[in-house]
């Protein structure tokens, strides 16, 4: 192993950024030193090792302070974003509640909305806890995020048709923040990745919120059946009915057949009816099914 | 070339300078130098009492660049050594003001020591 090779190994004691910036120059100087001194003496190597031992820790500490400061600034931005999204989450749940309360709503739905408000409030609290940096450290924020995740999971079980916005804010954001909080002071890849995730969620959530409507049915569409009906069966359902839709309010619905499919006309709005079996239909784009008798 | 300069900070605000930093700035007062030339200049000027290793030198240069006391003067091969291209460094106007202020400060201290007869009129 040559002297230069050993010196290159010693250079690993310096921070990567410093090596990238000055490593080549340092090796050039080492070559100069080797030309003018006997690189086989203990004195030469003692001076080399002493120089590395004296300067590398200080540079490492400076790099660490720099990265810690950057991480803390990013965490504060993420906390502000969390507070805003918590407020937005509460507002969203209230809008959902208002939209839902126009029609007949069941207990599961009410509980899901309440849990959603609770989870958003916890998110808001976690954001405030990160911003305030209480004397208990980041533990309150972690607890709030865990509780928010649990609440959101419970709401998701009760009400599977959450909007994309709710999923992003309710699950993605707390998970990313938790990862960031557990790796806050070490500039690790995982910590950095989670910070990026927080920012991505934060930036994409408003866009998703703009697209999402109360009671987004995209997830519901995955489980909706569209069972075939014979012409006679279709005919048996044609007629006028008094129907109470979960989110649409009560109204008179006229069911008619068009091009071999059943459709429902209610308040000048026509929707295709998807047969779920056992006399239950689900209007296309509506989350709840209705039994036609 | 963009170097960070702390506007409005007087040269005296950087004092006292660490010995290694003062020696580096003093070496650069002669003009643009690359790293090894700075090291040789410092060793020669201090008659071997101050020997900078590459780590100490570039650690100090990094801080001086950040403070705006030194700036990079480009890369070129040293005509005397005739080998690979080396990065040159030079003093900024602020760096020159700071090294002058430090020299004045040290000079005042030496004069005070002379008045107290702690040292002779001329260095031994």
Interface residues (C-beta under 8 A of the other chain):
Chain A: X14 X18 X21 X22 X25 X26 X28 X29 X30 X32 X47 X48 X50 X51 X52 X54 X55 X56 X58 X59
Chain B: X34 X35 X36 X39 X51 X52 X53 X54 X55 X56 X57 X58 X59 X61 X62 X81 X83 X84 X86 X87
